Structure formats: C-alpha cells, structure tokens
Amino acid sequence: MRQAARRLRKRLGRRGRFLLLIGIGKICWGIGFIVTPVQDPIGLHLLTDRCSLSAWAWLWIIAGAVTAGSAFLPIGRDRWGFFAAIIPPSVWALAYLSAVLTGEYARGGTVALWYLTSHVGVIMWASTVPEFSVPSPPRRARKGKAP
C-alpha cells in the first residue's frame, strides 16, 4: 500500500497533487449543490436567472473532473487543469460582484473577494510553481578569504 502511494505521489508531482486535490474539491462542491439544492441562493441571481443552480453545479463537476484528470498529465500539459480550475470560482465571483452592483446582496463584495483570492489567486499562484526546484550551488570562498 505504501509503495502504491509512493508511486502515485511520484507520478503526480507537486503540481499534480495540487490539481488532484482541488479537482476533487470542485467535484464535491458541485455534487453538494445537486444533493442538497438551495432554493433561493442569495447573491447568485445572475446565474439562477439563466438556469437552475443544479445545472450550474455541473460547471463545478466538469471543471473538477478536468482539473483532477490533468493531474496525471506530464509537466507542461497540465495548464488546462489550471484553466478549468479557475472558471467556476470566477463565475461565482462575477455573480456576487453583480449582486453588489445591483444592490441585491451587499455582502457579495466580500464573498467575491474571497473567491478571487482564496480560489482564483491560489490557483494562479500554483500554476506558476515549478515542478522541481533545484537549489543553487553553494558559493565557493575565494582564496585567502574566509566565508
């Protein structure tokens, strides 16, 4: 069992582990909207005017599946996972910002900021993290000088 976990960890790498974790989270978030539907979600009328919240849940589920699936792709080809991961929280943030501008939900600005920083910002940061970081070699002291 440990050997399988070690192989999986090695195959995924740092970026893949992040994508797998966040992808599973997005799938669970979407399933939550389907299993326990919210009748009148405050601040999301921009979305619910177009289709039901359970339909929007599929955005989270599909984006989560793409994100989690991208975890197993080679380095450099995982960009679509990061792109897919950004879409649902960006849509939610846009809906909450719209709710603030229309006066529907005054607290929507802080919720939108939360989505933009803790979701979109973290995903964008993680997409820039290199898979392997090589430490720089130690500096050699010059002859006749102490380090």
N, C-alpha and C positions, 0 to 999 in steps of 0.2 A: 504494500500500500504506500509506504513512504517512497519507494522507488518510483512508483507511478506519479505521485505528487511532485517529486523532484523533476521528473521528465517533463511534466506539464508546465511547471514553473520555468524550466529552462526553455521550453518551446515558446512560451508566451512572452518572456522577457518583461521588462518594466512597463513598456507601453501597452503590451498585450494584456497584462494583468489589470491595468487601469481600464482598458476598454471592456474587458470581460466583466469587471465589477460594475462599471457604470451602465453597461448594456443590460445586465440582469436587473439592476435597479430600475431602469426605464421600463422594462417589461413588467415588473411587479407594479410600478406606479400605474401603468395603463390598465393592467388587469384589475387593479383596485377600483378604477372608475367604472368598469363593466360589472364587477361582482356586487359592489355597493354603490349604485348610481346616486349622484347628488341631484336633487330635483331642481333647485334654483341656485346655482353657484353664483356667489357674489363676485362681481368683477369680471366675469367671463362671458358677458352677453355678446361681445363682439364675435365670439366663437359659437355660442349656442344659438345665435340668430341664423347662422348658416346651416348648422346641423347639430344633432344631439351630442351631448358630452361623451356618450358611449362610443359614438363614431370618432370623436377626437381622440378617444383613448387608443384607438388603433394607430394613430400617429406615434404615440409613445411606444406601443408594442413593436411596430415595424422598425422604427428608428432604433429601438433597443436590440432587436434581432440583428440588424445590420451592424450595429456597434459591437455587439458580442461576437458576431461572426468575423468581423475584421480583426479581432484579437489574434486569430490564428493565421493571419496573412503575414508574409515576410515583411521585414522592416522596409519602409518606404511605400508600401502598398496599403498601409493601414489608414491613409488620410481620409478615405471615405467613411471610416468608422467615426473619426473625429467630427467630420462634417455632419453625419447623421445624428451624432450625439448633441450637436448644437441646435438643431432645428426645433425640437419640441419646447425646450425652455425659452427659446427666443420667441416662439409663437405665443406662449403663455405670458411672457413679459410684455409683448406688444398688446395683448388683450388687456392686461392690467393697466398699462400706460393709457390706453384708450379709455378705460373706465375712469381714470383720474381726470382726463381732459373733458370728458362728458359730464362729470360730476356724479357719476353713478356710484363710485366707490373711492372715497377719499384716501383710504389706506392703501390703495392699489399701487401708489408710487413706491412705497417701501417694499411691497411684495415683488414688484417688477425689478427693483434694485437687487433684491435678494436673489431672484432668478438669474439676473445678469451677472452678479458677482460670484455667487456660490456654485452656479451651474456653468453658464457660458464662459465666465472668466477662468474658472479652474480647468475646463476642457481645453480652452485656447492655450493656457499655460502648459498643460500636459502634452499638447500636440507639439510643443517646441522642445520638450525634454529629449535629449539623445538617448538612444537605447543603451549605449555603452559609453561611459565616461572614462577616459584614460587619464590617470594622474600625470601631471607634468613631472619630468625627471628632476631630482634634487639638484640644486645648483652646486657646482664644484667650487671649492675655495681656490682663490688664486695662490700661486706660490708665494710664500713669505707672509701671507695674511691669515689671521685666524678667522674662522667663520662667525 
